[in-house]
Amino acid sequence: MWEALSSAFLNYGSLTFWAYLVVGVGIGLFFGLVPGLSGMTALAVLLPLIYGMPPALGLAFLLAAHAIVYTGGSVTAVLLGIPGAPANAATLIDGFPMTQKGEASQAVGAAVTASAVGGVIGAIVLFILSWAVSDIVLVFGAPEIFVIVLLGILFISVLGRGSMIKGLISGGMGIMLAFVGYHMV
């Protein structure tokens, strides 16, 4: 385990890695500042750009772009009263009235600080839980995965709008698309 950790630090300590990370942050910030563009939109638009990249650099690029989108959206929610993404609607409730009172810098600072602290705490919790959950996930076989897929289809049918039949049909179509498989090109 320590070999993998030291190898990761060597790979992620390169200047190229940090350059892709900074470019991803810049592009993600742009997507966050434009109202109506969310993190998923950013990933969909940026995905074709990573096909020629090494996996570690592409992952850093997309992760940075997606992670910063909601921070950028909180800036527009606080300053303009327009949430950049649906997740920024709660920031609008407290932040925009502070801007109207002349406390815009405090509101933006609070939003950015909350985003940074939440991101760091989330990363730490994910790092700790990944060690605990990895042992459980590695023993998953075909029956367990089938039950999880079946549970997902049932969630789609129950929580989806309209009839349950339409939800079951859409879940079945998703499974049919998954039957295609994976092939290296």
For each residue, the residues with C-beta under 8 A, 3 or more apart:
1: 4 5
2: 5 6
3: 6 7
4: 1 7 8
5: 1 2 8 9
6: 2 3 9 10
7: 3 4 10 11
8: 4 5 11 12
9: 5 6 12 13
10: 6 7 13 14
11: 7 8 14 17 56
12: 8 9 17 56 60
13: 9 10 17
14: 10 11 17 18
15: 18 19
16: 19 20 57
17: 11 12 13 14 20 21 56 57 60
18: 14 15 21 22
19: 15 16 22 23
20: 16 17 23 24 53 57 58 60 61 64
21: 17 18 24 25 60 61 64
22: 18 19 25 26 64
23: 19 20 26 27 61 64
24: 20 21 27 28 46 60 61 62 63 64 65 68
25: 21 22 28 29 64 65 68
26: 22 23 29 30
27: 23 24 30 31 42 46 65
28: 24 25 31 32 39 42 64 65 66 67 68 69 72
29: 25 26 32 33 68 69 71 72
30: 26 27 33 34 72
31: 27 28 34 37 38 39 41 42 45 65 69 72
32: 28 29 37 68 69 70 71 72 73 74 75 76 84 85
33: 29 30 72 73 75 76 84
34: 30 31 37 84
35: 73 76 82 83 84
36: 84 85
37: 31 32 34 41 42 69 84 85
38: 31 41 42 69 73 85 86 87
39: 28 31 42 43 65 66 67 69 70 85
40: 43 44
41: 31 37 38 44 45
42: 27 28 31 37 38 39 45 46 65 66 69
43: 39 40 46 47 62 65 66
44: 40 41 47
45: 31 41 42
46: 24 27 42 43 49 50 61 62 65
47: 43 44 50 62
48: 51
49: 46 53 61
50: 46 47 53 57 58 61 62
51: 48
52:
53: 20 49 50 57 58 61
54: 57 58
55: 58 59
56: 11 12 17 59 60
57: 16 17 20 50 53 54 60 61
58: 20 50 53 54 55 61 62
59: 55 56 62 63
60: 12 17 20 21 24 56 57 63 64
61: 20 21 23 24 46 49 50 53 57 58 64 65
62: 24 43 46 47 50 58 59 65 66
63: 24 59 60 66 67
64: 20 21 22 23 24 25 28 60 61 67 68
65: 24 25 27 28 31 39 42 43 46 61 62 68 69
66: 28 39 42 43 62 63 69
67: 28 39 63 64 70 71 119
68: 24 25 28 29 32 64 65 71 72
69: 28 29 31 32 37 38 39 42 65 66 72 73 84 85
70: 32 39 67 73 74 84 85 87 88 115
71: 29 32 67 68 74 75 111 112 115 116
72: 28 29 30 31 32 33 68 69 75 76 84
73: 32 33 35 38 69 70 76 77 83 84 85 87 88 91
74: 32 70 71 77 78 84 88 91 95 108 111 112 115
75: 32 33 71 72 78 79 84 108 111 112
76: 32 33 35 72 73 79 80 82 83 84 88
77: 73 74 80 81 82 83 84 88 89 91 92 95 96 111
78: 74 75 91 92 95 96 98 99 104 107 108 111
79: 75 76 99 104 108
80: 76 77 96
81: 77 92 96 99
82: 35 76 77 92
83: 35 73 76 77 86 87 88 89 91 92
84: 32 33 34 35 36 37 69 70 72 73 74 75 76 77 88
85: 32 36 37 38 39 69 70 73 88
86: 38 83 89
87: 38 70 73 83 90
88: 70 73 74 76 77 83 84 85 91 92
89: 77 83 86 92 93
90: 87 93 94
91: 73 74 77 78 83 88 94 95 111
92: 77 78 81 82 83 88 89 95 96
93: 89 90 96 97
94: 90 91 97 98 107
95: 74 77 78 91 92 98 99 107 108 110 111
96: 77 78 80 81 92 93 99 100 107
97: 93 94 100 101
98: 78 94 95 101 103 104 106 107
99: 78 79 81 95 96 102 103 104 107
100: 96 97
101: 97 98
102: 99
103: 98 99 106 107
104: 78 79 98 99 107 108
105: 108 109
106: 98 103 109 110
107: 78 94 95 96 98 99 103 104 110 111
108: 74 75 78 79 95 104 105 111 112
109: 105 106 112 113
110: 95 106 107 113 114
111: 71 74 75 77 78 91 95 107 108 114 115
112: 71 74 75 108 109 115 116
113: 109 110 116 117
114: 110 111 117 118
115: 70 71 74 111 112 118 119
116: 71 112 113 119 120
117: 113 114 120 121
118: 114 115 121 122
119: 67 115 116 122 123
120: 116 117 123 124
121: 117 118 124 125
122: 118 119 125 126
123: 119 120 126 127
124: 120 121 127 128
125: 121 122 128 129
126: 122 123 129 130
127: 123 124 130 131
128: 124 125 131 132
129: 125 126 132 133
130: 126 127 133 134
131: 127 128 134
132: 128 129 135 136
133: 129 130 136 137
134: 130 131 137 138
135: 132 138 139
136: 132 133 139 140
137: 133 134 140
138: 134 135
139: 135 136
140: 136 137 144 145
141: 144 145
142: 145 146
143: 146 147
144: 140 141 147 148
145: 140 141 142 148 149
146: 142 143 149 150
147: 143 144 150 151
148: 144 145 151 152
149: 145 146 152 153 175
150: 146 147 153 154
151: 147 148 154 155
152: 148 149 155 156 171
153: 149 150 156 157 167 168 171 172 174 175
154: 150 151 157 158
155: 151 152 158 159
156: 152 153 159 160 167 168 170 171 174
157: 153 154 160 164 165 167 168 171
158: 154 155 164 167
159: 155 156 167
160: 156 157 164 166 167 170
161:
162: 166 167
163: 166 167
164: 157 158 160 167 168
165: 157 168 169
166: 160 162 163 169 170
167: 153 156 157 158 159 160 162 163 164 170 171
168: 153 156 157 164 165 171 172
169: 165 166 172 173
170: 156 160 166 167 173 174
171: 152 153 156 157 167 168 174 175
172: 153 168 169 175 176
173: 169 170 176 177
174: 153 156 170 171 177 178
175: 149 153 171 172 178 179
176: 172 173 179
177: 173 174 180
178: 174 175
179: 175 176
180: 177
181:
182:
183:
184:
185:
